[in-house]
């Protein structure tokens, strides 16, 4: 995929050049409410809250492609594209 594409920008309300990059997840907080709750439910007898995944059926994961407008810096996300690996070329 090219590093920059001409796409419609909803903020500029016209087609502008956008830089393309892959979405990366931020670092999870260890003391977040959901993480603390999950740790508590895993403790003691009774096993997991939900089953631990033993084997995966899918060979690829759905990637989110981020498009950043070079004029106004507005970011659009294109989600749900199945890719093994995204290669950005000039």
N, C-alpha and C positions, 0 to 999 in steps of 0.2 A: 504494500500500500504506500502511496506517496506521502511525504512528510507534510505537504500542504495541499489542500483541495478547495475548490470554489463551491461553497454551499450557501444556502439561504440562512441569514442571521435574523432571528425574530426581533432583536433589539434595534438593529440598524434598518430593518424592514427591506433589505435587498440582499442580493448575492455578494458575498465578500470572501476573501481568502481566509481560510482557517488552518491553523496548525493542528496536526493529528498526533495524539499520544495515547497510550494505554492506561486505563484507570488502575491505580494501585491502592490497596487497602491501607488505611492508617493503622498505627499501633494501638492494640486494644488495651484499655485500662484494666488492670488486675483487680482494682477495688470497685468496679462498676457494679450497680445493683444486680443486674442479671447474672454476672459472673459469680458474685457472692451467693446468690440464690441457688445457682447450679451446683456450686461446690457443696453447699449444705445438703442438697437433695442427693448427692452422690455418696455422702458420708453414711457409715453404718450399714446395717443389713437392708436388703431390698433392691440392691443393684442400681442400675441407671434410671434416670428420668425417662429417657428414650433410648432405644437400642443403639449400640455403637456400631458404626459401619464396618463390616468385616471385609467385603470386597466391593469394588465399584463396577457398575455396568457400563458406564460411559468411558470412551477413550479420549474425549476432549472436554474442555470446560467452556462455558459461555463467557466471553470476554466483553467488557464495556470499553468502547472507543470514545475518547473525549475529543471534541472539536472546539478549539479556542479561536475566537474571532481576532484577527490581527488589527482591526480598527478599534473596537470597543472592549476587547478582552472578555466578552461574554462566552461562557462555556456551555456547549451542548453535549449531552451524553447519548450515544447510540448504544443501546444495550441488547444483549441476547444474541450476539454473533458467535457461532461456534468456530473456534480456531485452535489449531495445535500450537502454532507460534505466529505472531504478527511480526512481519519484517517491514520496517519503514525504509523506503529508498528515496533518493533525491528526485 
